[in-house]
């Protein structure tokens, strides 16, 4: 059975002496529940799994009941033994963080070796609860979209398949039926995330605007648009503050983000026009009636798709690290991606055309900032497949 690299992190945490609440959250259909069940099947300790997604009324009392079931597995006739409690879809229970804090503190006072793993498919709500009640008691283990290396090992995909079909493991078996695959991505992933994780959980005054912003961002992934231009494209009487907020919500659910412009100054970065970047290229291709073969033949479209696949790889690979991802643009000179980690700066350009070109953007950027590495990905540079197989952290070593 294929196990994601994050599984090893989870297993290691479980065997450490010091206890923290382990929190796994990330986009829908990225394998959080599978990871937890793999851990339960592997570790040789009593375990209990409970999900708030079951079709019955859930409350904080239900959490207490499930916690007591897990406590009972710790207390044995031979004394206390380590046990594991996995609570899935925790964000669906109002005030969940307050009751978790109380129960955790009770166990800590009694030195009860009950290890807790919380899973959540709504990063926005999970993060809110953690900040409100559980400061100093938890560690976050981000679960991101699947990388090319993972899809290759699990399903035998090549780089071109990954660039087009993205990194959703649940949809991997459907790619031989394009229409079915497309409907799965749109209905089960995109629509579910927007309707359940954003519209039902947050106050959204203009839900139609949020949906159109998502569609626009996917269609223009890899391009820089000012918020004023977005409003013109969306034909809505909204304002730039609303758009920026909605883009933050889409970012928080792991769908779409707006990369800031690198300027070396945080204030200027926040005020820049964002560069749209999807977290998963399936979000670009599934809503379109553009087959894999048609996309592959369209050089311009395939180039944008490849750049977005590289950006998604960097974006997901930097989650949980101190590295941040930017773009850079000055007049007509651009650097596709800029990675910053402390004082280390990596400039990355993606080229997929056959024509040999120089890279005035990277040269201009290097004249302004101290760059450790200048990477060309694609034609006459690092092969796209090789780059997608390399964790972003390797380029900063």
N, C-alpha and C positions, 0 to 999 in steps of 0.2 A: 504494500500500500504506500502510495506517495505521501510524503510528509513535507510540508513547507519548512524552510529554514527557521521561521519564527517558532516552530514547535520546539526546537532545541533550546531557545531562550526560555520558553515557558517551562520546560522540564527542569532546566537549571534553577530557575527561581523556586520551584517547588522543593528542591533539595537543599536550599540554603537555610541556615539556622534562623536568621532574622526573618520575621514574617511581615509582609506587606499585602494589602489587597491588590491582586493582579487584575488590571482592567484591560480587556481587549475590546477595542472599538474600531470601526472602520466602515466602509461602504457595504451595502447589501451584496450578498452572494459572493463574498470573498473568502469564505471558509472558516469563519470564527467558530461556529458550532462544531464543525468537523474537527477542528484543531482540539477543542475541549474534549470531545468524545474520544479522539485518538489518545489523548493524555490519560483519560479515565481507563481506557483499555490497556494501557501500557504500565502504569504505576501499580505497584503491589500494596496499595493501601485502600481502606474503605472509602468509597466515594458516593456522592449523591448529586444528581443533576435535576434541576427544575427550571421550567421555562414559563415566563409570564405571557407567552404567546399562545398558550393553550386556551381553548374556547370556553372559559369559565371566568367568573368575576374574580379579579385579583385586587388585593389591597395590601397595606403594610402588615396587617395581621397574617396574611398568607406568607409573607416573607418570614415572619417570626416562626410560623409553623414549619416551614421548610428548613429554617436554620436549626430548629430543635431536632428535626430528623437527622441532620448532619452531626449535631452535638452528640446524639445518642451513639453514633458510630465511633466517636472518640473515646467515650467512657466504656470501658470493658472490665471484666472481672480481674484482668491482669494489670489494671491501671490505665492511665491515659496513653493513647497511641495516636499518631498522626492520621488525619482524615482530610478529605477534599470535598468542598462544596462548590458546585458550579451553578451560578444563577444567570440564566439567559434572558435576553430582551428586558433587562432591568429597567430601562427608561420608561416602560409602559405603565409603571406603577407610580402614582403621584407620591411625592415626598419620600421616595425610595432611599435617598442618600441619608436622611435623618435617622431612619430606623437601622440602616446598615451601620452607621456610626455608633449608635448605642449598643447594638449587638456585638460589634467588633471590640469596642472598649470593654464590654463585660468579659469577653473571652480573653482579652489581653490581661485584665486584672487577675483572672484565674489561671493564667498561663496555660490555657487550653489550646493544644496544637491543631486547631482547625484552620486549614488553608482555604482562602476564598478567591474564586475567580469570577469576575463579573463580565458579562458579554453585553454589548449594545450595538444595535444597527443604526442608531441615530446619534452620531457623534456630537451634534449640537446639544442635545439634552443630556447626554452622559457627561460631557465636559462641564456643563452648567452645574449639575449635581455634585461633581467632584470638588469644584471650587467653593461651593456653598458650605459643605459639611465635612468633607473628608481630607482636608489639608493635612499633610504629613503622614497619612495612613495608606497611601496607594502608590503604585507604579503603573504607568501606562505602557502597554505593549501594542503599538499600532499595527493593525492588520490592513495592508494595502491591496490594491488591485494586483493581480498576478503578473509577474515579470515574464519576459520571453523565456528565460532559462527555466522557469517553473512550467510554463505551458509546453515547452519543448520536451522536458523530462516526463511530464505526466501524460501528454497526448501525442508526442512525436511531431509537433508542428514545426514548419520551417519559418524563417524570418518574415517572408512575404505574407504567410497566413496570419502571423501575429500582428503585422502592421495593419491588415485589413480587419480581422475579426476581433482584435483586442485581447484583453486578459480576463474574461469571465469564464471560469471553469464549468459552471453549470450549463453554459451554452455550447461547449466544445463539441458535444456529440451531435449537434444540430446543424453544423456548417454544410453538410451535404444536402440539406434542405433549406436553401437560402431564405425563402419566405417565412418558414417556421422559425428559423433563427432570428430573423428580423423582428417578428412579432414578439418573441420571447424577450428580447432586449428592450423593446419599446414598452410593452405592456407590463411585464413582470419586474423590470428593473427601473427604467426611467420613470414611468408613471407612478409606480409604487413609492419610489423615493420622494418624488415631488409631492404627491398627494398625502402620504402618511408621515414622512419625516420632516416636511416643511410646512405645508398648508394646514395640517391638523395640529401641529405642535407649536407653531409660531403665528403671531398676528401678522397677516399679510393683507394690506389694504388693496393691493392691485395684483391679484393672483394671475390674471391674464398677462400682465406685464412681466411677471417673473417667468412664466412659461415661454414667452416670446424671447426674453433675454437669454434663456437657456438655449433655445433653438438658434438664435443669432450667434451665440458664443461657439456652438458646435460647428456651425456653417463657416465661421471665420476663425477657427482654431489656427493659431500660428500667425495671426495678424494683430496689429496694434490699432485700437480704436479709442478715440476720446469719448468721454461720457456724453458730450454734446452730439457727436456723430451717432452714437448709439440711439439717443432719443430721436434723431432724425430717421434712422432706419426703422425704429419700432413704432413710429407714428403714435406716440402716447403723450398725454399731458402730464407726464411724471417729471421728476427732477433728478439731478445728478446724484444727490444724496440717497435717494431711494434706489437708484440703480446700483450704487456702490454697496448698499446694504444687501440687496438681493444677490449680488455677485458673491458677497461674503457667505451668505447662506448656502448657495450652491457649492461653494468651496468647502464649507463645513460638512457637507454630505458626501464629498468625494466625487462630485460630478464634473465641475467646471471651475476654473479659477482665472483670475486676472493677474498675470505676472507683473510685478512692478518694474519700472525702469531703474537700472543700476546707476547710482549717482555718487555713491560714497557717503551720502548724507541721508539719514532716515527721513527727515522732513520732506526732502525733495522726492524721495522714492514714493512716499505715500501720496504725494500730489500729482504723480505722473499718470499719463494715459496707460491703461492696462493692456497687456498682450494676452488675448484669449488663449487658454490652454486646457484641453480636456484631460481628465485623469485616465481615460481609457478610449482608444480610438474606435471602439464599437459604438460609442455615443455619436460619432460622426457618420459612420457608414450605415448603421441599422435603419435610421429614419429615411434613407434615400433609396430610390429604386435604381441603384447603380451596382451591378453585380461585381464580383471579385475580378472577373476577366475584363470587364469594361473599365474598372478602376485602374487595373494594371496597365492597360493600353493608353490611358490618358496621362501623359507625362506630367503635365502641370498639376493635376489633381493628386497623382501618386506622390509627387514631390511634397505637397502640403501634408499628405497623410503620413509620409515618412518622417517629416520634421515633427509632426505632432506625436508620433510614436516615440521618437527620441525624447521629446519634452516630457511625455507621460512617464517614460522610464526614469528620467531624472527626478521628476516630481515625487513619484512613489518611492524611489530609492533613497531620497533624502529625508523621508518621514522618520521621525524619532531620532534625528541627528541634529547637530548644530549647523549643518549646512543649509543655505538658502538659495533659491533659484530666482534669477532675474533675466531681463533682456537689456540690450543697450541700443540706443538710437540717437544719432546726432546728424542733423540735416539728412542727407541721403545715404548715410553709412550706418549699418546695423550689425550687431552681433546677436545671433539667434538665441543663445543661452549663456548666462554668466552664473557660475557657482561661486559663492563666497562662504568660506569657513574660517572664522577668525580673520587673520590677515592674508590668508591664501585665496587667490582669485584664479579661476579657470575660465577661459573664453572658448566657446564652442560654436562652430559654424557647420551647418548641414547642407551638403550639396549632392543632388541626385542626377543632375543633367550630365550629358556626355561632353559638353564643351568645357575645356579647361579655362578656369577663371582665377584671377587673383583674389585676395581677401582684404580689400581696403578697409572694411569695417573692423576686423580684428587688429589691423595695423594701427588704425586711428585710436582704437580703444587702448592698445598697449602703449601708445604715446602719452596717454592721459593717466592710466593706472598701472600699478606694478603687477604684472600678470605672471603667474608661475608657469602655466601651460597654455598653449594655443592649439586647440584640437580641431582638425577638419574631419568630419564624418561623412562618408559616402564616396563619391567619385574622387579619385586621386588621393584619398585619405584613408582613415580607419574604416574598414568595411562595416556597413550598418549592422550586420549580424553580430560581428565581434563586439561592437560598441554596446549593443543591447544585452549581450551576455556578461558585460563587465559592470559590477556594482559601482555606482558613482563615487563611493569612498576611495576606490583604487586610484582614481585620477588625482586625488589630493595628497597621495602619499609622497 
